[in-house]
Amino acid sequence: MEKDEHCIVCGKQGTEGLFIFNSFVCKNCEQEMVATDACDDKYLYFIKQMRQIWMKQNA
Ligand SMILES: [Zn+2]
Protein backbone atom coordinates (compact mmCIF):
# COMPACT_ATOMS: atom_id res chain seq x y z
CA MET A 1 0.00 0.00 0.00
CA GLU A 2 1.40 3.33 -1.03
CA LYS A 3 0.07 6.60 0.15
CA ASP A 4 1.43 10.10 -0.15
CA GLU A 5 2.18 11.62 3.20
CA HIS A 6 2.91 15.23 4.07
CA CYS A 7 6.36 15.69 5.46
CA ILE A 8 6.21 17.51 8.81
CA VAL A 9 9.50 19.29 8.12
CA CYS A 10 9.21 20.62 4.57
CA GLY A 11 5.48 20.04 4.03
CA LYS A 12 6.00 18.25 0.73
CA GLN A 13 4.27 15.03 -0.21
CA GLY A 14 6.24 11.87 -0.54
CA THR A 15 6.04 8.12 -0.27
CA GLU A 16 9.58 7.47 0.90
CA GLY A 17 10.65 8.42 4.38
CA LEU A 18 10.13 7.50 7.98
CA PHE A 19 7.46 7.92 10.61
CA ILE A 20 8.20 9.51 13.95
CA PHE A 21 5.24 9.31 16.35
CA ASN A 22 2.90 8.79 13.39
CA SER A 23 4.28 11.85 11.64
CA PHE A 24 5.95 11.54 8.29
CA VAL A 25 9.43 12.82 7.52
CA CYS A 26 10.45 12.54 3.88
CA LYS A 27 13.68 10.95 2.83
CA ASN A 28 15.23 14.27 1.82
CA CYS A 29 14.62 15.79 5.24
CA GLU A 30 15.66 12.62 6.99
CA GLN A 31 19.00 12.68 5.19
CA GLU A 32 19.39 16.38 5.85
CA MET A 33 18.74 15.84 9.54
CA VAL A 34 21.32 13.11 9.73
CA ALA A 35 23.85 15.35 8.00
CA THR A 36 22.90 18.54 9.78
CA ASP A 37 25.10 20.06 12.42
CA ALA A 38 23.49 20.69 15.81
CA CYS A 39 24.16 24.41 15.48
CA ASP A 40 22.41 24.63 12.15
CA ASP A 41 19.16 26.56 11.84
CA LYS A 42 17.53 23.65 10.08
CA TYR A 43 18.28 21.42 13.03
CA LEU A 44 16.69 23.90 15.39
CA TYR A 45 13.69 24.09 13.11
CA PHE A 46 13.41 20.33 13.14
CA ILE A 47 13.58 20.22 16.93
CA LYS A 48 10.79 22.78 17.04
CA GLN A 49 8.66 20.61 14.78
CA MET A 50 9.45 17.54 16.87
CA ARG A 51 8.40 19.34 20.05
CA GLN A 52 5.03 20.10 18.52
CA ILE A 53 4.58 16.42 17.76
CA TRP A 54 5.59 15.40 21.25
CA MET A 55 3.17 17.89 22.73
CA LYS A 56 0.39 16.49 20.56
CA GLN A 57 1.29 12.98 21.65
CA ASN A 58 1.22 13.94 25.29
CA ALA A 59 -1.97 15.97 25.08
ZN1 LIG B 1 10.58 16.79 3.95
N, CA, C, O and the ligand as a Tripos MOL2 file, in Angstrom:
@<TRIPOS>MOLECULE
protein
  237   235    60     0     0
PROTEIN
NO_CHARGES

@<TRIPOS>ATOM
      1 N           0.8430   -1.2020    0.0000 N.3       1 MET1
      2 CA          0.0000    0.0000    0.0000 C.3       1 MET1
      3 C           0.8760    1.2500    0.0000 C.2       1 MET1
      4 O           1.7380    1.4290    0.8610 O.2       1 MET1
      5 N           0.6360    2.0930   -0.9730 N.am      2 GLU2
      6 CA          1.4010    3.3300   -1.0350 C.3       2 GLU2
      7 C           0.4830    4.5260   -0.9210 C.2       2 GLU2
      8 O          -0.5500    4.6140   -1.5840 O.2       2 GLU2
      9 N           0.8800    5.4190   -0.0850 N.am      3 LYS3
     10 CA          0.0660    6.6050    0.1470 C.3       3 LYS3
     11 C           0.9880    7.7960    0.3220 C.2       3 LYS3
     12 O           2.0050    7.7160    1.0120 O.2       3 LYS3
     13 N           0.6210    8.9010   -0.3100 N.am      4 ASP4
     14 CA          1.4300   10.1000   -0.1460 C.3       4 ASP4
     15 C           1.1900   10.7040    1.2200 C.2       4 ASP4
     16 O           0.0510   10.8930    1.6460 O.2       4 ASP4
     17 N           2.2660   10.9970    1.8880 N.am      5 GLU5
     18 CA          2.1820   11.6230    3.1980 C.3       5 GLU5
     19 C           2.7830   13.0140    3.1300 C.2       5 GLU5
     20 O           3.6530   13.2800    2.3010 O.2       5 GLU5
     21 N           2.3250   13.8950    3.9920 N.am      6 HIS6
     22 CA          2.9090   15.2260    4.0670 C.3       6 HIS6
     23 C           4.0460   15.2230    5.0770 C.2       6 HIS6
     24 O           3.8710   14.8860    6.2470 O.2       6 HIS6
     25 N           5.2000   15.6050    4.5910 N.am      7 CYS7
     26 CA          6.3590   15.6900    5.4640 C.3       7 CYS7
     27 C           6.1530   16.8020    6.4910 C.2       7 CYS7
     28 O           5.7570   17.9130    6.1380 O.2       7 CYS7
     29 N           6.4240   16.5030    7.7570 N.am      8 ILE8
     30 CA          6.2130   17.5130    8.8070 C.3       8 ILE8
     31 C           7.2990   18.5780    8.8060 C.2       8 ILE8
     32 O           7.1340   19.6290    9.4250 O.2       8 ILE8
     33 N           8.4050   18.3200    8.1190 N.am      9 VAL9
     34 CA          9.5010   19.2940    8.1210 C.3       9 VAL9
     35 C           9.3680   20.2590    6.9590 C.2       9 VAL9
     36 O           9.3680   21.4730    7.1650 O.2       9 VAL9
     37 N           9.2540   19.7430    5.7370 N.am     10 CYS10
     38 CA          9.2110   20.6170    4.5660 C.3      10 CYS10
     39 C           7.7940   20.7750    4.0150 C.2      10 CYS10
     40 O           7.5390   21.6660    3.2050 O.2      10 CYS10
     41 N           6.8680   19.9090    4.4520 N.am     11 GLY11
     42 CA          5.4830   20.0380    4.0310 C.3      11 GLY11
     43 C           5.1800   19.4160    2.6820 C.2      11 GLY11
     44 O           4.0380   19.4410    2.2230 O.2      11 GLY11
     45 N           6.2090   18.8530    2.0400 N.am     12 LYS12
     46 CA          5.9960   18.2480    0.7310 C.3      12 LYS12
     47 C           5.4230   16.8420    0.8780 C.2      12 LYS12
     48 O           5.5380   16.2000    1.9230 O.2      12 LYS12
     49 N           4.8060   16.3930   -0.2050 N.am     13 GLN13
     50 CA          4.2700   15.0320   -0.2100 C.3      13 GLN13
     51 C           5.3250   14.0570   -0.6890 C.2      13 GLN13
     52 O           6.1330   14.3640   -1.5650 O.2      13 GLN13
     53 N           5.2990   12.8930   -0.1040 N.am     14 GLY14
     54 CA          6.2390   11.8700   -0.5410 C.3      14 GLY14
     55 C           5.7850   10.5030   -0.0760 C.2      14 GLY14
     56 O           4.9310   10.3770    0.8020 O.2      14 GLY14
     57 N           6.3650    9.4900   -0.6740 N.am     15 THR15
     58 CA          6.0370    8.1220   -0.2730 C.3      15 THR15
     59 C           7.2050    7.4680    0.4460 C.2      15 THR15
     60 O           7.0370    6.4740    1.1530 O.2      15 THR15
     61 N           8.3950    8.0400    0.2550 N.am     16 GLU16
     62 CA          9.5770    7.4730    0.8990 C.3      16 GLU16
     63 C           9.9840    8.3390    2.0810 C.2      16 GLU16
     64 O          10.0690    9.5630    1.9790 O.2      16 GLU16
     65 N          10.2330    7.6800    3.1990 N.am     17 GLY17
     66 CA         10.6470    8.4210    4.3760 C.3      17 GLY17
     67 C          10.4130    7.5890    5.6110 C.2      17 GLY17
     68 O          10.2890    6.3660    5.5330 O.2      17 GLY17
     69 N          10.3530    8.2380    6.7400 N.am     18 LEU18
     70 CA         10.1250    7.4980    7.9780 C.3      18 LEU18
     71 C           9.0340    8.1700    8.8000 C.2      18 LEU18
     72 O           8.7030    9.3390    8.6000 O.2      18 LEU18
     73 N           8.4920    7.4020    9.7220 N.am     19 PHE19
     74 CA          7.4650    7.9200   10.6080 C.3      19 PHE19
     75 C           8.0210    8.0670   12.0170 C.2      19 PHE19
     76 O           8.6050    7.1410   12.5800 O.2      19 PHE19
     77 N           7.8200    9.2550   12.5650 N.am     20 ILE20
     78 CA          8.1960    9.5060   13.9470 C.3      20 ILE20
     79 C           6.9170    9.8940   14.6830 C.2      20 ILE20
     80 O           6.3160   10.9260   14.3830 O.2      20 ILE20
     81 N           6.5050    9.0810   15.6350 N.am     21 PHE21
     82 CA          5.2370    9.3100   16.3450 C.3      21 PHE21
     83 C           4.0900    9.5570   15.3700 C.2      21 PHE21
     84 O           3.3280   10.5100   15.5300 O.2      21 PHE21
     85 N           3.9730    8.7090   14.3750 N.am     22 ASN22
     86 CA          2.9000    8.7920   13.3860 C.3      22 ASN22
     87 C           3.0080    9.9980   12.4640 C.2      22 ASN22
     88 O           2.0960   10.2550   11.6790 O.2      22 ASN22
     89 N           4.0920   10.7310   12.5450 N.am     23 SER23
     90 CA          4.2800   11.8530   11.6440 C.3      23 SER23
     91 C           5.3490   11.4990   10.6170 C.2      23 SER23
     92 O           6.3640   10.8770   10.9270 O.2      23 SER23
     93 N           5.0830   11.9150    9.3990 N.am     24 PHE24
     94 CA          5.9500   11.5400    8.2910 C.3      24 PHE24
     95 C           7.0770   12.5380    8.0810 C.2      24 PHE24
     96 O           6.8630   13.7500    8.0750 O.2      24 PHE24
     97 N           8.2830   12.0050    7.9090 N.am     25 VAL25
     98 CA          9.4340   12.8250    7.5180 C.3      25 VAL25
     99 C           9.9760   12.2380    6.2320 C.2      25 VAL25
    100 O          10.3530   11.0670    6.1910 O.2      25 VAL25
    101 N          10.0180   13.0520    5.1700 N.am     26 CYS26
    102 CA         10.4460   12.5370    3.8830 C.3      26 CYS26
    103 C          11.9350   12.2060    3.8740 C.2      26 CYS26
    104 O          12.7030   12.6390    4.7340 O.2      26 CYS26
    105 N          12.3010   11.4370    2.8860 N.am     27 LYS27
    106 CA         13.6790   10.9530    2.8270 C.3      27 LYS27
    107 C          14.6800   12.1020    2.7220 C.2      27 LYS27
    108 O          15.7480   12.0590    3.3330 O.2      27 LYS27
    109 N          14.3340   13.1200    1.9520 N.am     28 ASN28
    110 CA         15.2290   14.2720    1.8200 C.3      28 ASN28
    111 C          15.5260   14.9050    3.1760 C.2      28 ASN28
    112 O          16.6790   15.1680    3.5170 O.2      28 ASN28
    113 N          14.4540   15.1450    3.9450 N.am     29 CYS29
    114 CA         14.6180   15.7900    5.2430 C.3      29 CYS29
    115 C          15.3190   14.8600    6.2170 C.2      29 CYS29
    116 O          16.1280   15.3000    7.0340 O.2      29 CYS29
    117 N          15.0110   13.5870    6.1290 N.am     30 GLU30
    118 CA         15.6630   12.6210    6.9940 C.3      30 GLU30
    119 C          17.1730   12.6680    6.7860 C.2      30 GLU30
    120 O          17.9490   12.7080    7.7400 O.2      30 GLU30
    121 N          17.5740   12.6640    5.4970 N.am     31 GLN31
    122 CA         18.9960   12.6800    5.1890 C.3      31 GLN31
    123 C          19.6380   13.9900    5.6030 C.2      31 GLN31
    124 O          20.7820   14.0230    6.0550 O.2      31 GLN31
    125 N          18.8770   15.0800    5.4400 N.am     32 GLU32
    126 CA         19.3860   16.3750    5.8510 C.3      32 GLU32
    127 C          19.6050   16.4320    7.3590 C.2      32 GLU32
    128 O          20.5980   16.9690    7.8490 O.2      32 GLU32
    129 N          18.6420   15.8580    8.0740 N.am     33 MET33
    130 CA         18.7400   15.8360    9.5360 C.3      33 MET33
    131 C          19.9680   15.0870    9.9970 C.2      33 MET33
    132 O          20.6960   15.5210   10.8890 O.2      33 MET33
    133 N          20.1760   13.9450    9.3600 N.am     34 VAL34
    134 CA         21.3180   13.1120    9.7310 C.3      34 VAL34
    135 C          22.6200   13.8630    9.4800 C.2      34 VAL34
    136 O          23.5840   13.7410   10.2350 O.2      34 VAL34
    137 N          22.6230   14.6490    8.3920 N.am     35 ALA35
    138 CA         23.8510   15.3460    7.9960 C.3      35 ALA35
    139 C          23.9860   16.7180    8.6370 C.2      35 ALA35
    140 O          25.0390   17.3510    8.5580 O.2      35 ALA35
    141 N          22.9110   17.1720    9.2710 N.am     36 THR36
    142 CA         22.8980   18.5410    9.7800 C.3      36 THR36
    143 C          23.6340   18.6810   11.1100 C.2      36 THR36
    144 O          23.5080   17.8520   12.0120 O.2      36 THR36
    145 N          24.3840   19.7310   11.1900 N.am     37 ASP37
    146 CA         25.0970   20.0620   12.4170 C.3      37 ASP37
    147 C          24.1120   20.5680   13.4720 C.2      37 ASP37
    148 O          23.1030   21.1880   13.1350 O.2      37 ASP37
    149 N          24.3980   20.3080   14.7220 N.am     38 ALA38
    150 CA         23.4940   20.6870   15.8090 C.3      38 ALA38
    151 C          23.3290   22.1940   15.9330 C.2      38 ALA38
    152 O          22.3510   22.6550   16.5230 O.2      38 ALA38
    153 N          24.2520   22.9640   15.3970 N.am     39 CYS39
    154 CA         24.1640   24.4110   15.4820 C.3      39 CYS39
    155 C          23.4000   25.0060   14.3040 C.2      39 CYS39
    156 O          23.1340   26.2070   14.2640 O.2      39 CYS39
    157 N          23.0550   24.1580   13.3540 N.am     40 ASP40
    158 CA         22.4130   24.6310   12.1470 C.3      40 ASP40
    159 C          20.9640   25.0500   12.3980 C.2      40 ASP40
    160 O          20.2680   24.4400   13.2090 O.2      40 ASP40
    161 N          20.5250   26.0710   11.7110 N.am     41 ASP41
    162 CA         19.1590   26.5610   11.8450 C.3      41 ASP41
    163 C          18.1360   25.4940   11.5030 C.2      41 ASP41
    164 O          17.0770   25.4040   12.1240 O.2      41 ASP41
    165 N          18.4710   24.6860   10.5050 N.am     42 LYS42
    166 CA         17.5340   23.6460   10.0840 C.3      42 LYS42
    167 C          17.3250   22.6220   11.1850 C.2      42 LYS42
    168 O          16.2300   22.0870   11.3560 O.2      42 LYS42
    169 N          18.3750   22.3600   11.9190 N.am     43 TYR43
    170 CA         18.2760   21.4150   13.0290 C.3      43 TYR43
    171 C          17.3520   21.9850   14.1030 C.2      43 TYR43
    172 O          16.4980   21.2820   14.6430 O.2      43 TYR43
    173 N          17.5340   23.2490   14.3970 N.am     44 LEU44
    174 CA         16.6900   23.8990   15.3930 C.3      44 LEU44
    175 C          15.2400   23.8930   14.9420 C.2      44 LEU44
    176 O          14.3280   23.6880   15.7430 O.2      44 LEU44
    177 N          15.0380   24.1210   13.6540 N.am     45 TYR45
    178 CA         13.6890   24.0940   13.1060 C.3      45 TYR45
    179 C          13.0840   22.7070   13.2670 C.2      45 TYR45
    180 O          11.9130   22.5650   13.6190 O.2      45 TYR45
    181 N          13.8790   21.7050   13.0090 N.am     46 PHE46
    182 CA         13.4130   20.3300   13.1400 C.3      46 PHE46
    183 C          13.0370   20.0210   14.5870 C.2      46 PHE46
    184 O          12.0060   19.3990   14.8460 O.2      46 PHE46
    185 N          13.8570   20.4460   15.5090 N.am     47 ILE47
    186 CA         13.5750   20.2190   16.9310 C.3      47 ILE47
    187 C          12.2520   20.8730   17.3160 C.2      47 ILE47
    188 O          11.4590   20.3150   18.0740 O.2      47 ILE47
    189 N          12.0350   22.0620   16.7760 N.am     48 LYS48
    190 CA         10.7910   22.7790   17.0430 C.3      48 LYS48
    191 C           9.5920   21.9630   16.5490 C.2      48 LYS48
    192 O           8.5840   21.8250   17.2420 O.2      48 LYS48
    193 N           9.7300   21.4300   15.3400 N.am     49 GLN49
    194 CA          8.6600   20.6150   14.7830 C.3      49 GLN49
    195 C           8.4410   19.3670   15.6270 C.2      49 GLN49
    196 O           7.3030   18.9710   15.8790 O.2      49 GLN49
    197 N           9.5190   18.7570   16.0570 N.am     50 MET50
    198 CA          9.4450   17.5430   16.8670 C.3      50 MET50
    199 C           8.7410   17.8170   18.1860 C.2      50 MET50
    200 O           7.9530   16.9990   18.6600 O.2      50 MET50
    201 N           9.0300   18.9790   18.7800 N.am     51 ARG51
    202 CA          8.4040   19.3380   20.0450 C.3      51 ARG51
    203 C           6.8970   19.4310   19.9000 C.2      51 ARG51
    204 O           6.1460   19.0180   20.7840 O.2      51 ARG51
    205 N           6.4620   19.9850   18.7590 N.am     52 GLN52
    206 CA          5.0330   20.1030   18.5210 C.3      52 GLN52
    207 C           4.3960   18.7240   18.4540 C.2      52 GLN52
    208 O           3.2830   18.5230   18.9410 O.2      52 GLN52
    209 N           5.0970   17.7830   17.8550 N.am     53 ILE53
    210 CA          4.5750   16.4190   17.7610 C.3      53 ILE53
    211 C           4.5060   15.7960   19.1490 C.2      53 ILE53
    212 O           3.5100   15.1720   19.5160 O.2      53 ILE53
    213 N           5.5700   15.9750   19.9060 N.am     54 TRP54
    214 CA          5.5900   15.4020   21.2470 C.3      54 TRP54
    215 C           4.4660   15.9620   22.1020 C.2      54 TRP54
    216 O           3.8290   15.2450   22.8740 O.2      54 TRP54
    217 N           4.2380   17.2690   21.9470 N.am     55 MET55
    218 CA          3.1710   17.8880   22.7260 C.3      55 MET55
    219 C           1.8190   17.3200   22.3410 C.2      55 MET55
    220 O           0.9580   17.0930   23.1900 O.2      55 MET55
    221 N           1.6460   17.0920   21.0300 N.am     56 LYS56
    222 CA          0.3940   16.4870   20.5620 C.3      56 LYS56
    223 C           0.2330   15.0900   21.1240 C.2      56 LYS56
    224 O          -0.8590   14.6890   21.5270 O.2      56 LYS56
    225 N           1.3350   14.3520   21.1470 N.am     57 GLN57
    226 CA          1.2930   12.9840   21.6460 C.3      57 GLN57
    227 C           0.9490   12.9350   23.1320 C.2      57 GLN57
    228 O           0.2830   12.0150   23.6070 O.2      57 GLN57
    229 N           1.4190   13.9460   23.8450 N.am     58 ASN58
    230 CA          1.2210   13.9430   25.2900 C.3      58 ASN58
    231 C          -0.0760   14.6260   25.7070 C.2      58 ASN58
    232 O          -0.4540   14.5910   26.8780 O.2      58 ASN58
    233 N          -0.7440   15.2380   24.7570 N.am     59 ALA59
    234 CA         -1.9740   15.9750   25.0800 C.3      59 ALA59
    235 C          -3.0770   15.0190   25.5130 C.2      59 ALA59
    236 O          -4.1850   15.4550   25.8240 O.2      59 ALA59
    237 ZN         10.5780   16.7920    3.9500 Zn       60 ZN60
@<TRIPOS>BOND
     1     1     2 1
     2     2     3 1
     3     3     4 2
     4     3     5 am
     5     5     6 1
     6     6     7 1
     7     7     8 2
     8     7     9 am
     9     9    10 1
    10    10    11 1
    11    11    12 2
    12    11    13 am
    13    13    14 1
    14    14    15 1
    15    15    16 2
    16    15    17 am
    17    17    18 1
    18    18    19 1
    19    19    20 2
    20    19    21 am
    21    21    22 1
    22    22    23 1
    23    23    24 2
    24    23    25 am
    25    25    26 1
    26    26    27 1
    27    27    28 2
    28    27    29 am
    29    29    30 1
    30    30    31 1
    31    31    32 2
    32    31    33 am
    33    33    34 1
    34    34    35 1
    35    35    36 2
    36    35    37 am
    37    37    38 1
    38    38    39 1
    39    39    40 2
    40    39    41 am
    41    41    42 1
    42    42    43 1
    43    43    44 2
    44    43    45 am
    45    45    46 1
    46    46    47 1
    47    47    48 2
    48    47    49 am
    49    49    50 1
    50    50    51 1
    51    51    52 2
    52    51    53 am
    53    53    54 1
    54    54    55 1
    55    55    56 2
    56    55    57 am
    57    57    58 1
    58    58    59 1
    59    59    60 2
    60    59    61 am
    61    61    62 1
    62    62    63 1
    63    63    64 2
    64    63    65 am
    65    65    66 1
    66    66    67 1
    67    67    68 2
    68    67    69 am
    69    69    70 1
    70    70    71 1
    71    71    72 2
    72    71    73 am
    73    73    74 1
    74    74    75 1
    75    75    76 2
    76    75    77 am
    77    77    78 1
    78    78    79 1
    79    79    80 2
    80    79    81 am
    81    81    82 1
    82    82    83 1
    83    83    84 2
    84    83    85 am
    85    85    86 1
    86    86    87 1
    87    87    88 2
    88    87    89 am
    89    89    90 1
    90    90    91 1
    91    91    92 2
    92    91    93 am
    93    93    94 1
    94    94    95 1
    95    95    96 2
    96    95    97 am
    97    97    98 1
    98    98    99 1
    99    99   100 2
   100    99   101 am
   101   101   102 1
   102   102   103 1
   103   103   104 2
   104   103   105 am
   105   105   106 1
   106   106   107 1
   107   107   108 2
   108   107   109 am
   109   109   110 1
   110   110   111 1
   111   111   112 2
   112   111   113 am
   113   113   114 1
   114   114   115 1
   115   115   116 2
   116   115   117 am
   117   117   118 1
   118   118   119 1
   119   119   120 2
   120   119   121 am
   121   121   122 1
   122   122   123 1
   123   123   124 2
   124   123   125 am
   125   125   126 1
   126   126   127 1
   127   127   128 2
   128   127   129 am
   129   129   130 1
   130   130   131 1
   131   131   132 2
   132   131   133 am
   133   133   134 1
   134   134   135 1
   135   135   136 2
   136   135   137 am
   137   137   138 1
   138   138   139 1
   139   139   140 2
   140   139   141 am
   141   141   142 1
   142   142   143 1
   143   143   144 2
   144   143   145 am
   145   145   146 1
   146   146   147 1
   147   147   148 2
   148   147   149 am
   149   149   150 1
   150   150   151 1
   151   151   152 2
   152   151   153 am
   153   153   154 1
   154   154   155 1
   155   155   156 2
   156   155   157 am
   157   157   158 1
   158   158   159 1
   159   159   160 2
   160   159   161 am
   161   161   162 1
   162   162   163 1
   163   163   164 2
   164   163   165 am
   165   165   166 1
   166   166   167 1
   167   167   168 2
   168   167   169 am
   169   169   170 1
   170   170   171 1
   171   171   172 2
   172   171   173 am
   173   173   174 1
   174   174   175 1
   175   175   176 2
   176   175   177 am
   177   177   178 1
   178   178   179 1
   179   179   180 2
   180   179   181 am
   181   181   182 1
   182   182   183 1
   183   183   184 2
   184   183   185 am
   185   185   186 1
   186   186   187 1
   187   187   188 2
   188   187   189 am
   189   189   190 1
   190   190   191 1
   191   191   192 2
   192   191   193 am
   193   193   194 1
   194   194   195 1
   195   195   196 2
   196   195   197 am
   197   197   198 1
   198   198   199 1
   199   199   200 2
   200   199   201 am
   201   201   202 1
   202   202   203 1
   203   203   204 2
   204   203   205 am
   205   205   206 1
   206   206   207 1
   207   207   208 2
   208   207   209 am
   209   209   210 1
   210   210   211 1
   211   211   212 2
   212   211   213 am
   213   213   214 1
   214   214   215 1
   215   215   216 2
   216   215   217 am
   217   217   218 1
   218   218   219 1
   219   219   220 2
   220   219   221 am
   221   221   222 1
   222   222   223 1
   223   223   224 2
   224   223   225 am
   225   225   226 1
   226   226   227 1
   227   227   228 2
   228   227   229 am
   229   229   230 1
   230   230   231 1
   231   231   232 2
   232   231   233 am
   233   233   234 1
   234   234   235 1
   235   235   236 2
@<TRIPOS>SUBSTRUCTURE
     1 MET1         2 RESIDUE 1 A MET
     2 GLU2         6 RESIDUE 1 A GLU
     3 LYS3        10 RESIDUE 1 A LYS
     4 ASP4        14 RESIDUE 1 A ASP
     5 GLU5        18 RESIDUE 1 A GLU
     6 HIS6        22 RESIDUE 1 A HIS
     7 CYS7        26 RESIDUE 1 A CYS
     8 ILE8        30 RESIDUE 1 A ILE
     9 VAL9        34 RESIDUE 1 A VAL
    10 CYS10       38 RESIDUE 1 A CYS
    11 GLY11       42 RESIDUE 1 A GLY
    12 LYS12       46 RESIDUE 1 A LYS
    13 GLN13       50 RESIDUE 1 A GLN
    14 GLY14       54 RESIDUE 1 A GLY
    15 THR15       58 RESIDUE 1 A THR
    16 GLU16       62 RESIDUE 1 A GLU
    17 GLY17       66 RESIDUE 1 A GLY
    18 LEU18       70 RESIDUE 1 A LEU
    19 PHE19       74 RESIDUE 1 A PHE
    20 ILE20       78 RESIDUE 1 A ILE
    21 PHE21       82 RESIDUE 1 A PHE
    22 ASN22       86 RESIDUE 1 A ASN
    23 SER23       90 RESIDUE 1 A SER
    24 PHE24       94 RESIDUE 1 A PHE
    25 VAL25       98 RESIDUE 1 A VAL
    26 CYS26      102 RESIDUE 1 A CYS
    27 LYS27      106 RESIDUE 1 A LYS
    28 ASN28      110 RESIDUE 1 A ASN
    29 CYS29      114 RESIDUE 1 A CYS
    30 GLU30      118 RESIDUE 1 A GLU
    31 GLN31      122 RESIDUE 1 A GLN
    32 GLU32      126 RESIDUE 1 A GLU
    33 MET33      130 RESIDUE 1 A MET
    34 VAL34      134 RESIDUE 1 A VAL
    35 ALA35      138 RESIDUE 1 A ALA
    36 THR36      142 RESIDUE 1 A THR
    37 ASP37      146 RESIDUE 1 A ASP
    38 ALA38      150 RESIDUE 1 A ALA
    39 CYS39      154 RESIDUE 1 A CYS
    40 ASP40      158 RESIDUE 1 A ASP
    41 ASP41      162 RESIDUE 1 A ASP
    42 LYS42      166 RESIDUE 1 A LYS
    43 TYR43      170 RESIDUE 1 A TYR
    44 LEU44      174 RESIDUE 1 A LEU
    45 TYR45      178 RESIDUE 1 A TYR
    46 PHE46      182 RESIDUE 1 A PHE
    47 ILE47      186 RESIDUE 1 A ILE
    48 LYS48      190 RESIDUE 1 A LYS
    49 GLN49      194 RESIDUE 1 A GLN
    50 MET50      198 RESIDUE 1 A MET
    51 ARG51      202 RESIDUE 1 A ARG
    52 GLN52      206 RESIDUE 1 A GLN
    53 ILE53      210 RESIDUE 1 A ILE
    54 TRP54      214 RESIDUE 1 A TRP
    55 MET55      218 RESIDUE 1 A MET
    56 LYS56      222 RESIDUE 1 A LYS
    57 GLN57      226 RESIDUE 1 A GLN
    58 ASN58      230 RESIDUE 1 A ASN
    59 ALA59      234 RESIDUE 1 A ALA
    60 ZN60       237 GROUP 0 **** ****
